[in-house]
């Protein structure tokens, strides 16, 4: 018997969503803290979940002048 999309959706119950939200929080919180410490908005951490844009944002972050770095010079 072949299982379709509707047959697998019964797994996505409340426990599944709680687990998903916990994983999202475990990823977003430390990224947001790091971004705050280097002088960027913690909202940039949302890009961690967008494919391709997360890599682009990482390269932009690595190659840009950090705002807190400018204060020291």
PyMOL Python script that loads the backbone (N, CA, C, O; Angstrom):
from pymol import cmd

cmd.read_pdbstr("""\
ATOM      1  N   UNK A   1       0.852  -1.182   0.000  1.00  0.00           N
ATOM      2  CA  UNK A   1       0.000   0.000   0.000  1.00  0.00           C
ATOM      3  C   UNK A   1       0.894   1.241   0.000  1.00  0.00           C
ATOM      4  O   UNK A   1       1.833   1.333   0.791  1.00  0.00           O
ATOM      5  N   UNK A   2       0.612   2.156  -0.853  1.00  0.00           N
ATOM      6  CA  UNK A   2       1.382   3.392  -0.974  1.00  0.00           C
ATOM      7  C   UNK A   2       0.810   4.433  -0.012  1.00  0.00           C
ATOM      8  O   UNK A   2      -0.406   4.561   0.132  1.00  0.00           O
ATOM      9  N   UNK A   3       1.692   5.160   0.631  1.00  0.00           N
ATOM     10  CA  UNK A   3       1.270   6.226   1.533  1.00  0.00           C
ATOM     11  C   UNK A   3       1.384   7.565   0.829  1.00  0.00           C
ATOM     12  O   UNK A   3       2.410   7.870   0.220  1.00  0.00           O
ATOM     13  N   UNK A   4       0.361   8.339   0.910  1.00  0.00           N
ATOM     14  CA  UNK A   4       0.365   9.660   0.296  1.00  0.00           C
ATOM     15  C   UNK A   4       0.697  10.723   1.315  1.00  0.00           C
ATOM     16  O   UNK A   4       0.994  10.424   2.471  1.00  0.00           O
ATOM     17  N   UNK A   5       0.645  11.960   0.878  1.00  0.00           N
ATOM     18  CA  UNK A   5       0.961  13.104   1.738  1.00  0.00           C
ATOM     19  C   UNK A   5       0.014  13.175   2.931  1.00  0.00           C
ATOM     20  O   UNK A   5       0.447  13.471   4.045  1.00  0.00           O
ATOM     21  N   UNK A   6      -1.259  12.911   2.712  1.00  0.00           N
ATOM     22  CA  UNK A   6      -2.230  13.029   3.800  1.00  0.00           C
ATOM     23  C   UNK A   6      -2.030  11.954   4.860  1.00  0.00           C
ATOM     24  O   UNK A   6      -2.388  12.161   6.019  1.00  0.00           O
ATOM     25  N   UNK A   7      -1.468  10.817   4.485  1.00  0.00           N
ATOM     26  CA  UNK A   7      -1.237   9.754   5.457  1.00  0.00           C
ATOM     27  C   UNK A   7      -0.087  10.092   6.404  1.00  0.00           C
ATOM     28  O   UNK A   7      -0.092   9.656   7.555  1.00  0.00           O
ATOM     29  N   UNK A   8       0.882  10.847   5.946  1.00  0.00           N
ATOM     30  CA  UNK A   8       2.027  11.179   6.790  1.00  0.00           C
ATOM     31  C   UNK A   8       1.774  12.411   7.656  1.00  0.00           C
ATOM     32  O   UNK A   8       2.536  12.667   8.589  1.00  0.00           O
ATOM     33  N   UNK A   9       0.736  13.169   7.373  1.00  0.00           N
ATOM     34  CA  UNK A   9       0.468  14.391   8.131  1.00  0.00           C
ATOM     35  C   UNK A   9      -0.080  14.109   9.526  1.00  0.00           C
ATOM     36  O   UNK A   9      -0.111  15.014  10.361  1.00  0.00           O
ATOM     37  N   UNK A  10      -0.505  12.905   9.795  1.00  0.00           N
ATOM     38  CA  UNK A  10      -1.011  12.618  11.132  1.00  0.00           C
ATOM     39  C   UNK A  10       0.109  12.671  12.174  1.00  0.00           C
ATOM     40  O   UNK A  10      -0.162  12.795  13.369  1.00  0.00           O
ATOM     41  N   UNK A  11       1.366  12.579  11.726  1.00  0.00           N
ATOM     42  CA  UNK A  11       2.502  12.665  12.643  1.00  0.00           C
ATOM     43  C   UNK A  11       2.693  14.078  13.179  1.00  0.00           C
ATOM     44  O   UNK A  11       3.243  14.249  14.267  1.00  0.00           O
ATOM     45  N   UNK A  12       2.250  15.095  12.441  1.00  0.00           N
ATOM     46  CA  UNK A  12       2.473  16.489  12.815  1.00  0.00           C
ATOM     47  C   UNK A  12       1.448  16.933  13.859  1.00  0.00           C
ATOM     48  O   UNK A  12       0.602  17.784  13.584  1.00  0.00           O
ATOM     49  N   UNK A  13       1.527  16.365  15.032  1.00  0.00           N
ATOM     50  CA  UNK A  13       0.630  16.729  16.119  1.00  0.00           C
ATOM     51  C   UNK A  13       1.260  17.778  17.020  1.00  0.00           C
ATOM     52  O   UNK A  13       2.308  18.334  16.694  1.00  0.00           O
ATOM     53  N   UNK A  14       0.626  18.046  18.147  1.00  0.00           N
ATOM     54  CA  UNK A  14       1.131  19.086  19.056  1.00  0.00           C
ATOM     55  C   UNK A  14       2.529  18.786  19.608  1.00  0.00           C
ATOM     56  O   UNK A  14       3.317  19.711  19.808  1.00  0.00           O
ATOM     57  N   UNK A  15       2.842  17.541  19.852  1.00  0.00           N
ATOM     58  CA  UNK A  15       4.171  17.200  20.376  1.00  0.00           C
ATOM     59  C   UNK A  15       5.235  17.478  19.316  1.00  0.00           C
ATOM     60  O   UNK A  15       6.329  17.948  19.626  1.00  0.00           O
ATOM     61  N   UNK A  16       4.900  17.183  18.078  1.00  0.00           N
ATOM     62  CA  UNK A  16       5.818  17.472  16.977  1.00  0.00           C
ATOM     63  C   UNK A  16       6.111  18.965  16.894  1.00  0.00           C
ATOM     64  O   UNK A  16       7.265  19.359  16.725  1.00  0.00           O
ATOM     65  N   UNK A  17       5.082  19.796  17.011  1.00  0.00           N
ATOM     66  CA  UNK A  17       5.273  21.243  16.913  1.00  0.00           C
ATOM     67  C   UNK A  17       6.025  21.796  18.111  1.00  0.00           C
ATOM     68  O   UNK A  17       6.816  22.726  17.961  1.00  0.00           O
ATOM     69  N   UNK A  18       5.797  21.245  19.299  1.00  0.00           N
ATOM     70  CA  UNK A  18       6.561  21.677  20.480  1.00  0.00           C
ATOM     71  C   UNK A  18       8.040  21.339  20.318  1.00  0.00           C
ATOM     72  O   UNK A  18       8.908  22.140  20.664  1.00  0.00           O
ATOM     73  N   UNK A  19       8.318  20.159  19.795  1.00  0.00           N
ATOM     74  CA  UNK A  19       9.696  19.755  19.548  1.00  0.00           C
ATOM     75  C   UNK A  19      10.340  20.677  18.513  1.00  0.00           C
ATOM     76  O   UNK A  19      11.488  21.090  18.680  1.00  0.00           O
ATOM     77  N   UNK A  20       9.615  21.000  17.453  1.00  0.00           N
ATOM     78  CA  UNK A  20      10.115  21.895  16.412  1.00  0.00           C
ATOM     79  C   UNK A  20      10.404  23.281  16.983  1.00  0.00           C
ATOM     80  O   UNK A  20      11.455  23.853  16.694  1.00  0.00           O
ATOM     81  N   UNK A  21       9.497  23.830  17.786  1.00  0.00           N
ATOM     82  CA  UNK A  21       9.704  25.155  18.378  1.00  0.00           C
ATOM     83  C   UNK A  21      10.882  25.165  19.345  1.00  0.00           C
ATOM     84  O   UNK A  21      11.605  26.158  19.429  1.00  0.00           O
ATOM     85  N   UNK A  22      11.082  24.076  20.071  1.00  0.00           N
ATOM     86  CA  UNK A  22      12.229  23.982  20.974  1.00  0.00           C
ATOM     87  C   UNK A  22      13.534  23.992  20.179  1.00  0.00           C
ATOM     88  O   UNK A  22      14.497  24.645  20.580  1.00  0.00           O
ATOM     89  N   UNK A  23      13.573  23.278  19.060  1.00  0.00           N
ATOM     90  CA  UNK A  23      14.774  23.274  18.229  1.00  0.00           C
ATOM     91  C   UNK A  23      15.040  24.643  17.614  1.00  0.00           C
ATOM     92  O   UNK A  23      16.189  25.074  17.519  1.00  0.00           O
ATOM     93  N   UNK A  24      13.986  25.317  17.202  1.00  0.00           N
ATOM     94  CA  UNK A  24      14.141  26.667  16.648  1.00  0.00           C
ATOM     95  C   UNK A  24      14.727  27.600  17.705  1.00  0.00           C
ATOM     96  O   UNK A  24      15.630  28.383  17.413  1.00  0.00           O
ATOM     97  N   UNK A  25      14.216  27.517  18.927  1.00  0.00           N
ATOM     98  CA  UNK A  25      14.724  28.368  20.013  1.00  0.00           C
ATOM     99  C   UNK A  25      16.179  28.036  20.336  1.00  0.00           C
ATOM    100  O   UNK A  25      16.974  28.933  20.619  1.00  0.00           O
ATOM    101  N   UNK A  26      16.530  26.745  20.293  1.00  0.00           N
ATOM    102  CA  UNK A  26      17.906  26.347  20.578  1.00  0.00           C
ATOM    103  C   UNK A  26      18.887  26.869  19.527  1.00  0.00           C
ATOM    104  O   UNK A  26      20.072  27.032  19.817  1.00  0.00           O
ATOM    105  N   UNK A  27      18.411  27.128  18.327  1.00  0.00           N
ATOM    106  CA  UNK A  27      19.282  27.656  17.277  1.00  0.00           C
ATOM    107  C   UNK A  27      19.272  29.184  17.267  1.00  0.00           C
ATOM    108  O   UNK A  27      20.328  29.812  17.189  1.00  0.00           O
ATOM    109  N   UNK A  28      18.086  29.780  17.347  1.00  0.00           N
ATOM    110  CA  UNK A  28      17.978  31.237  17.213  1.00  0.00           C
ATOM    111  C   UNK A  28      18.575  32.002  18.388  1.00  0.00           C
ATOM    112  O   UNK A  28      19.185  33.051  18.185  1.00  0.00           O
ATOM    113  N   UNK A  29      18.418  31.512  19.588  1.00  0.00           N
ATOM    114  CA  UNK A  29      18.892  32.255  20.756  1.00  0.00           C
ATOM    115  C   UNK A  29      20.409  32.484  20.731  1.00  0.00           C
ATOM    116  O   UNK A  29      20.844  33.628  20.865  1.00  0.00           O
ATOM    117  N   UNK A  30      21.224  31.442  20.564  1.00  0.00           N
ATOM    118  CA  UNK A  30      22.676  31.718  20.564  1.00  0.00           C
ATOM    119  C   UNK A  30      23.135  32.561  19.371  1.00  0.00           C
ATOM    120  O   UNK A  30      24.043  33.381  19.504  1.00  0.00           O
ATOM    121  N   UNK A  31      22.515  32.362  18.215  1.00  0.00           N
ATOM    122  CA  UNK A  31      22.892  33.178  17.064  1.00  0.00           C
ATOM    123  C   UNK A  31      22.540  34.639  17.329  1.00  0.00           C
ATOM    124  O   UNK A  31      23.324  35.533  17.013  1.00  0.00           O
ATOM    125  N   UNK A  32      21.376  34.883  17.903  1.00  0.00           N
ATOM    126  CA  UNK A  32      20.976  36.250  18.237  1.00  0.00           C
ATOM    127  C   UNK A  32      21.900  36.887  19.252  1.00  0.00           C
ATOM    128  O   UNK A  32      22.214  38.072  19.148  1.00  0.00           O
ATOM    129  N   UNK A  33      22.342  36.109  20.239  1.00  0.00           N
ATOM    130  CA  UNK A  33      23.279  36.642  21.240  1.00  0.00           C
ATOM    131  C   UNK A  33      24.624  37.011  20.608  1.00  0.00           C
ATOM    132  O   UNK A  33      25.200  38.053  20.921  1.00  0.00           O
ATOM    133  N   UNK A  34      25.111  36.154  19.724  1.00  0.00           N
ATOM    134  CA  UNK A  34      26.380  36.439  19.055  1.00  0.00           C
ATOM    135  C   UNK A  34      26.263  37.697  18.208  1.00  0.00           C
ATOM    136  O   UNK A  34      27.145  38.555  18.233  1.00  0.00           O
ATOM    137  N   UNK A  35      25.172  37.802  17.458  1.00  0.00           N
ATOM    138  CA  UNK A  35      24.982  38.976  16.611  1.00  0.00           C
ATOM    139  C   UNK A  35      24.875  40.254  17.440  1.00  0.00           C
ATOM    140  O   UNK A  35      25.382  41.296  17.025  1.00  0.00           O
ATOM    141  N   UNK A  36      24.233  40.196  18.593  1.00  0.00           N
ATOM    142  CA  UNK A  36      24.131  41.356  19.471  1.00  0.00           C
ATOM    143  C   UNK A  36      25.508  41.771  19.984  1.00  0.00           C
ATOM    144  O   UNK A  36      25.817  42.961  20.046  1.00  0.00           O
ATOM    145  N   UNK A  37      26.324  40.803  20.346  1.00  0.00           N
ATOM    146  CA  UNK A  37      27.652  41.114  20.883  1.00  0.00           C
ATOM    147  C   UNK A  37      28.579  41.743  19.851  1.00  0.00           C
ATOM    148  O   UNK A  37      29.474  42.512  20.204  1.00  0.00           O
ATOM    149  N   UNK A  38      28.370  41.423  18.583  1.00  0.00           N
ATOM    150  CA  UNK A  38      29.231  42.021  17.564  1.00  0.00           C
ATOM    151  C   UNK A  38      28.606  43.272  16.958  1.00  0.00           C
ATOM    152  O   UNK A  38      29.178  43.875  16.050  1.00  0.00           O
ATOM    153  N   UNK A  39      27.436  43.663  17.454  1.00  0.00           N
ATOM    154  CA  UNK A  39      26.858  44.936  17.061  1.00  0.00           C
ATOM    155  C   UNK A  39      25.789  44.880  15.989  1.00  0.00           C
ATOM    156  O   UNK A  39      25.399  45.925  15.468  1.00  0.00           O
ATOM    157  N   UNK A  40      25.303  43.710  15.642  1.00  0.00           N
ATOM    158  CA  UNK A  40      24.245  43.579  14.652  1.00  0.00           C
ATOM    159  C   UNK A  40      22.919  43.280  15.341  1.00  0.00           C
ATOM    160  O   UNK A  40      22.885  42.894  16.509  1.00  0.00           O
ATOM    161  N   UNK A  41      21.832  43.463  14.601  1.00  0.00           N
ATOM    162  CA  UNK A  41      20.507  43.168  15.135  1.00  0.00           C
ATOM    163  C   UNK A  41      20.323  41.655  15.258  1.00  0.00           C
ATOM    164  O   UNK A  41      20.694  40.913  14.349  1.00  0.00           O
ATOM    165  N   UNK A  42      19.750  41.189  16.380  1.00  0.00           N
ATOM    166  CA  UNK A  42      19.518  39.744  16.527  1.00  0.00           C
ATOM    167  C   UNK A  42      18.476  39.202  15.558  1.00  0.00           C
ATOM    168  O   UNK A  42      18.356  37.987  15.403  1.00  0.00           O
ATOM    169  N   UNK A  43      17.725  40.077  14.906  1.00  0.00           N
ATOM    170  CA  UNK A  43      16.733  39.611  13.932  1.00  0.00           C
ATOM    171  C   UNK A  43      17.381  38.964  12.709  1.00  0.00           C
ATOM    172  O   UNK A  43      16.723  38.223  11.979  1.00  0.00           O
ATOM    173  N   UNK A  44      18.654  39.237  12.483  1.00  0.00           N
ATOM    174  CA  UNK A  44      19.368  38.600  11.385  1.00  0.00           C
ATOM    175  C   UNK A  44      19.472  37.094  11.587  1.00  0.00           C
ATOM    176  O   UNK A  44      19.734  36.368  10.628  1.00  0.00           O
ATOM    177  N   UNK A  45      19.275  36.608  12.799  1.00  0.00           N
ATOM    178  CA  UNK A  45      19.380  35.165  13.062  1.00  0.00           C
ATOM    179  C   UNK A  45      18.289  34.371  12.354  1.00  0.00           C
ATOM    180  O   UNK A  45      18.427  33.160  12.176  1.00  0.00           O
ATOM    181  N   UNK A  46      17.212  35.031  11.949  1.00  0.00           N
ATOM    182  CA  UNK A  46      16.138  34.342  11.229  1.00  0.00           C
ATOM    183  C   UNK A  46      16.653  33.797   9.895  1.00  0.00           C
ATOM    184  O   UNK A  46      16.132  32.802   9.391  1.00  0.00           O
ATOM    185  N   UNK A  47      17.662  34.438   9.328  1.00  0.00           N
ATOM    186  CA  UNK A  47      18.218  33.973   8.055  1.00  0.00           C
ATOM    187  C   UNK A  47      18.869  32.601   8.167  1.00  0.00           C
ATOM    188  O   UNK A  47      19.153  31.974   7.147  1.00  0.00           O
ATOM    189  N   UNK A  48      19.109  32.124   9.376  1.00  0.00           N
ATOM    190  CA  UNK A  48      19.699  30.803   9.559  1.00  0.00           C
ATOM    191  C   UNK A  48      18.792  29.707   9.030  1.00  0.00           C
ATOM    192  O   UNK A  48      19.265  28.608   8.741  1.00  0.00           O
ATOM    193  N   UNK A  49      17.506  29.978   8.896  1.00  0.00           N
ATOM    194  CA  UNK A  49      16.554  28.969   8.440  1.00  0.00           C
ATOM    195  C   UNK A  49      16.163  29.121   6.976  1.00  0.00           C
ATOM    196  O   UNK A  49      15.326  28.364   6.484  1.00  0.00           O
ATOM    197  N   UNK A  50      16.750  30.081   6.273  1.00  0.00           N
ATOM    198  CA  UNK A  50      16.422  30.290   4.861  1.00  0.00           C
ATOM    199  C   UNK A  50      17.563  29.725   4.024  1.00  0.00           C
ATOM    200  O   UNK A  50      18.675  30.252   4.059  1.00  0.00           O
ATOM    201  N   UNK A  51      17.300  28.663   3.276  1.00  0.00           N
ATOM    202  CA  UNK A  51      18.370  28.066   2.468  1.00  0.00           C
ATOM    203  C   UNK A  51      18.966  29.076   1.488  1.00  0.00           C
ATOM    204  O   UNK A  51      18.258  29.941   0.973  1.00  0.00           O
ATOM    205  N   UNK A  52      20.207  28.968   1.245  1.00  0.00           N
ATOM    206  CA  UNK A  52      21.024  29.813   0.382  1.00  0.00           C
ATOM    207  C   UNK A  52      21.250  31.193   1.015  1.00  0.00           C
ATOM    208  O   UNK A  52      22.385  31.668   1.053  1.00  0.00           O
ATOM    209  N   UNK A  53      20.201  31.834   1.507  1.00  0.00           N
ATOM    210  CA  UNK A  53      20.383  33.130   2.164  1.00  0.00           C
ATOM    211  C   UNK A  53      21.207  32.998   3.439  1.00  0.00           C
ATOM    212  O   UNK A  53      21.923  33.927   3.812  1.00  0.00           O
ATOM    213  N   UNK A  54      21.112  31.841   4.119  1.00  0.00           N
ATOM    214  CA  UNK A  54      21.918  31.669   5.326  1.00  0.00           C
ATOM    215  C   UNK A  54      23.410  31.660   4.987  1.00  0.00           C
ATOM    216  O   UNK A  54      24.216  32.223   5.727  1.00  0.00           O
ATOM    217  N   UNK A  55      23.777  31.032   3.886  1.00  0.00           N
ATOM    218  CA  UNK A  55      25.184  31.031   3.481  1.00  0.00           C
ATOM    219  C   UNK A  55      25.625  32.411   3.010  1.00  0.00           C
ATOM    220  O   UNK A  55      26.734  32.854   3.309  1.00  0.00           O
ATOM    221  N   UNK A  56      24.756  33.081   2.276  1.00  0.00           N
ATOM    222  CA  UNK A  56      25.063  34.433   1.821  1.00  0.00           C
ATOM    223  C   UNK A  56      25.233  35.380   3.011  1.00  0.00           C
ATOM    224  O   UNK A  56      26.167  36.182   3.033  1.00  0.00           O
ATOM    225  N   UNK A  57      24.340  35.293   3.999  1.00  0.00           N
ATOM    226  CA  UNK A  57      24.441  36.139   5.191  1.00  0.00           C
ATOM    227  C   UNK A  57      25.713  35.840   5.976  1.00  0.00           C
ATOM    228  O   UNK A  57      26.326  36.755   6.526  1.00  0.00           O
ATOM    229  N   UNK A  58      26.114  34.587   6.036  1.00  0.00           N
ATOM    230  CA  UNK A  58      27.344  34.222   6.735  1.00  0.00           C
ATOM    231  C   UNK A  58      28.565  34.825   6.048  1.00  0.00           C
ATOM    232  O   UNK A  58      29.469  35.323   6.719  1.00  0.00           O
ATOM    233  N   UNK A  59      28.598  34.784   4.728  1.00  0.00           N
ATOM    234  CA  UNK A  59      29.713  35.386   3.987  1.00  0.00           C
ATOM    235  C   UNK A  59      29.726  36.899   4.136  1.00  0.00           C
ATOM    236  O   UNK A  59      30.791  37.494   4.302  1.00  0.00           O
ATOM    237  N   UNK A  60      28.567  37.525   4.080  1.00  0.00           N
ATOM    238  CA  UNK A  60      28.493  38.981   4.266  1.00  0.00           C
ATOM    239  C   UNK A  60      28.976  39.349   5.661  1.00  0.00           C
ATOM    240  O   UNK A  60      29.721  40.316   5.824  1.00  0.00           O
ATOM    241  N   UNK A  61      28.564  38.597   6.657  1.00  0.00           N
ATOM    242  CA  UNK A  61      28.977  38.851   8.037  1.00  0.00           C
ATOM    243  C   UNK A  61      30.489  38.679   8.196  1.00  0.00           C
ATOM    244  O   UNK A  61      31.143  39.478   8.867  1.00  0.00           O
ATOM    245  N   UNK A  62      31.033  37.644   7.584  1.00  0.00           N
ATOM    246  CA  UNK A  62      32.464  37.365   7.724  1.00  0.00           C
ATOM    247  C   UNK A  62      33.326  38.419   7.033  1.00  0.00           C
ATOM    248  O   UNK A  62      34.426  38.719   7.498  1.00  0.00           O
ATOM    249  N   UNK A  63      32.843  38.977   5.940  1.00  0.00           N
ATOM    250  CA  UNK A  63      33.661  39.910   5.148  1.00  0.00           C
ATOM    251  C   UNK A  63      33.383  41.380   5.435  1.00  0.00           C
ATOM    252  O   UNK A  63      34.069  42.249   4.896  1.00  0.00           O
ATOM    253  N   UNK A  64      32.397  41.673   6.269  1.00  0.00           N
ATOM    254  CA  UNK A  64      32.064  43.079   6.538  1.00  0.00           C
ATOM    255  C   UNK A  64      32.818  43.596   7.761  1.00  0.00           C
ATOM    256  O   UNK A  64      33.333  42.822   8.568  1.00  0.00           O
ATOM    257  N   UNK A  65      32.868  44.921   7.877  1.00  0.00           N
ATOM    258  CA  UNK A  65      33.428  45.547   9.075  1.00  0.00           C
ATOM    259  C   UNK A  65      32.370  45.518  10.157  1.00  0.00           C
ATOM    260  O   UNK A  65      31.239  45.957   9.947  1.00  0.00           O
ATOM    261  N   UNK A  66      32.740  45.004  11.304  1.00  0.00           N
ATOM    262  CA  UNK A  66      31.782  44.887  12.392  1.00  0.00           C
ATOM    263  C   UNK A  66      31.677  46.234  13.099  1.00  0.00           C
ATOM    264  O   UNK A  66      32.696  46.885  13.329  1.00  0.00           O
ATOM    265  N   UNK A  67      30.461  46.664  13.450  1.00  0.00           N
ATOM    266  CA  UNK A  67      30.281  47.971  14.094  1.00  0.00           C
ATOM    267  C   UNK A  67      31.105  48.133  15.374  1.00  0.00           C
ATOM    268  O   UNK A  67      31.631  49.217  15.623  1.00  0.00           O
ATOM    269  N   UNK A  68      31.226  47.116  16.165  1.00  0.00           N
ATOM    270  CA  UNK A  68      32.010  47.241  17.400  1.00  0.00           C
ATOM    271  C   UNK A  68      33.497  47.284  17.110  1.00  0.00           C
ATOM    272  O   UNK A  68      34.267  47.824  17.904  1.00  0.00           O
ATOM    273  N   UNK A  69      33.910  46.723  15.983  1.00  0.00           N
ATOM    274  CA  UNK A  69      35.314  46.768  15.592  1.00  0.00           C
ATOM    275  C   UNK A  69      35.709  48.183  15.188  1.00  0.00           C
ATOM    276  O   UNK A  69      36.854  48.581  15.403  1.00  0.00           O
ATOM    277  N   UNK A  70      34.800  48.943  14.614  1.00  0.00           N
ATOM    278  CA  UNK A  70      35.077  50.314  14.200  1.00  0.00           C
ATOM    279  C   UNK A  70      35.318  51.218  15.411  1.00  0.00           C
ATOM    280  O   UNK A  70      36.096  52.168  15.328  1.00  0.00           O
ATOM    281  N   UNK A  71      34.647  50.925  16.549  1.00  0.00           N
ATOM    282  CA  UNK A  71      34.784  51.748  17.742  1.00  0.00           C
ATOM    283  C   UNK A  71      36.183  51.649  18.342  1.00  0.00           C
ATOM    284  O   UNK A  71      36.642  52.593  18.985  1.00  0.00           O
ATOM    285  N   UNK A  72      36.856  50.544  18.146  1.00  0.00           N
ATOM    286  CA  UNK A  72      38.174  50.332  18.756  1.00  0.00           C
ATOM    287  C   UNK A  72      39.288  51.021  17.990  1.00  0.00           C
ATOM    288  O   UNK A  72      40.367  51.237  18.541  1.00  0.00           O
ATOM    289  N   UNK A  73      39.054  51.373  16.734  1.00  0.00           N
ATOM    290  CA  UNK A  73      40.140  51.970  15.944  1.00  0.00           C
ATOM    291  C   UNK A  73      40.093  53.466  15.977  1.00  0.00           C
ATOM    292  O   UNK A  73      40.935  54.124  15.364  1.00  0.00           O
TER     293      UNK A  73
END
""", "prot")
cmd.dss("prot")
cmd.show_as("cartoon", "prot")
cmd.util.cbc("prot")
cmd.orient("prot")
